[in-house]
Amino acid sequence: MNENRHTILVVDDHPLFRKGVIQLLALEPRFEVVGEAGDFASAVRLAKEKEPDLTLLDLNLKGSGGLEILAALKEEDPSQRVVMLTVSDAPEDLMAAIRAGADGYLLKDTEPEELLERVRGALEGRTVISDALTAALADALRDEARGVRRDVRDLTDRELAVLRCVAGGQSNKVIARNLSITEGTVKVHVKHLLKKLGFRSRVEAAVWASEQGLRSAVA
């Protein structure tokens, strides 16, 4: 396959919507949809067979929820990128998906051009969340933080530098290049800073760090 092309798996139990998403993705020459699924078994099987660069996953599927599929995909390969594409703008659904390892959370009423842009961002390693939900996520983290001690002074200089890059939406590859370290080292630093700050996901850390004004200016 051409290295400039990105493979995508679409998982949704509504065939009409699924086909619409696939047609939209076809407008981007660099995107290649390598499979579509409407249930747990098919989604997990295709993800394992096709090893897509990105899976777009509905939150609510008949028979098994999107979170169950998300957990299975992440258990198989924690590094694979999965973005939820859903109608639910409920903060509790957003937080549940992020904590289960989702790399993004987009609403189905997103404008087509914006959805394509967000998919591009996700494929580049950035965290993608619908603008309408960013404030909700920040509020949820702020409410949760009451009584929880989080202090960047607990981080090493290198961990803080990595956190700034994460807040800036940079992928591990970009962070490694900017800090002149390996991607493996970046992953270790991310794991340590999440533990020290008490976060369960990279997305939570990114939103919190941005709220603290820690976003890196380097892209």
Residue pairs with C-beta under 8 A, 6 or more apart in sequence:
1 7
1 32
4 30
5 30
5 31
5 32
6 30
6 31
6 32
6 53
6 54
6 123
7 32
7 33
7 34
7 50
7 51
7 52
7 53
7 54
8 25
8 31
8 32
8 33
8 34
8 52
8 53
8 54
8 55
8 56
8 119
9 33
9 34
9 35
9 36
9 37
9 43
9 46
9 47
9 50
9 52
9 54
9 55
9 56
10 18
10 21
10 22
10 25
10 33
10 35
10 36
10 37
10 55
10 56
11 36
11 37
11 38
11 43
11 55
11 56
11 57
11 58
11 61
11 66
11 69
12 18
12 21
12 36
12 38
12 56
12 57
12 58
12 61
12 85
13 38
13 39
13 58
13 61
13 62
13 63
14 38
14 58
15 38
17 108
18 36
18 38
21 56
21 85
22 33
22 36
24 112
24 115
24 116
25 31
25 33
25 116
25 119
26 33
27 116
28 116
28 119
28 120
31 119
34 46
34 50
34 52
35 46
35 49
35 50
35 52
36 46
37 43
37 45
37 46
38 61
39 61
39 62
39 63
39 64
40 61
40 63
40 64
40 68
40 69
40 72
43 55
43 57
43 69
43 73
44 69
44 72
44 73
44 76
46 52
47 55
47 73
47 76
47 80
48 76
51 77
51 80
52 80
53 81
53 123
54 81
54 82
54 83
54 119
54 122
54 123
55 73
55 80
55 81
55 82
55 83
56 83
56 85
56 119
57 66
57 69
57 70
57 73
57 82
57 83
57 84
57 85
57 102
58 66
58 84
58 85
58 86
59 65
59 66
59 67
59 84
59 86
59 87
59 88
59 93
59 97
60 66
60 86
60 87
60 88
61 69
66 84
66 86
66 97
67 96
67 97
67 100
70 82
70 84
70 97
70 100
70 101
70 102
71 100
71 101
73 80
73 82
74 80
74 82
74 100
74 101
78 101
81 103
81 122
81 123
81 125
82 101
82 102
82 103
83 102
83 103
83 104
83 105
83 106
83 118
83 119
83 122
83 128
84 97
84 102
84 104
84 105
84 106
85 106
85 107
85 108
86 93
86 105
86 106
86 107
86 108
87 107
87 108
87 109
88 94
89 107
89 130
89 132
89 133
89 136
91 133
91 136
91 137
91 139
91 140
94 105
94 129
94 133
94 136
94 137
94 140
95 137
95 140
97 105
98 105
98 137
98 201
98 203
98 204
99 200
99 201
99 204
101 201
102 201
102 203
103 122
103 127
103 128
103 202
103 203
104 118
104 122
104 127
104 128
104 129
104 203
105 128
105 129
105 130
105 133
106 115
106 118
106 128
106 129
106 130
107 130
107 132
107 133
110 118
110 130
118 128
118 130
119 128
121 128
121 169
122 128
124 171
124 174
125 170
125 171
125 172
125 173
125 174
126 169
126 170
126 171
127 169
127 202
127 203
127 206
129 137
129 203
129 207
134 207
137 203
137 204
137 207
138 207
138 208
138 211
141 204
141 207
141 208
141 211
142 211
145 208
148 198
149 198
150 197
150 198
150 208
152 160
152 163
152 197
152 212
152 214
154 196
154 197
155 163
155 193
155 196
155 197
158 179
158 181
158 189
159 189
159 192
159 193
159 196
160 193
160 214
161 179
161 216
162 175
162 179
162 186
162 189
162 190
162 193
163 193
163 205
163 209
163 214
164 209
164 214
164 215
164 216
165 174
165 175
165 178
165 179
165 216
165 218
166 175
166 190
166 202
166 205
166 206
166 209
167 205
167 206
167 209
167 210
167 214
167 215
167 216
168 215
168 216
168 217
168 218
168 219
169 206
170 178
170 216
170 218
170 219
172 183
172 186
172 187
172 190
173 183
174 219
175 181
175 186
176 182
176 183
176 185
176 186
178 216
178 218
179 186
190 202
190 205
193 205
194 200
194 201
194 202
194 205
197 205
197 208
199 205
199 208
209 215
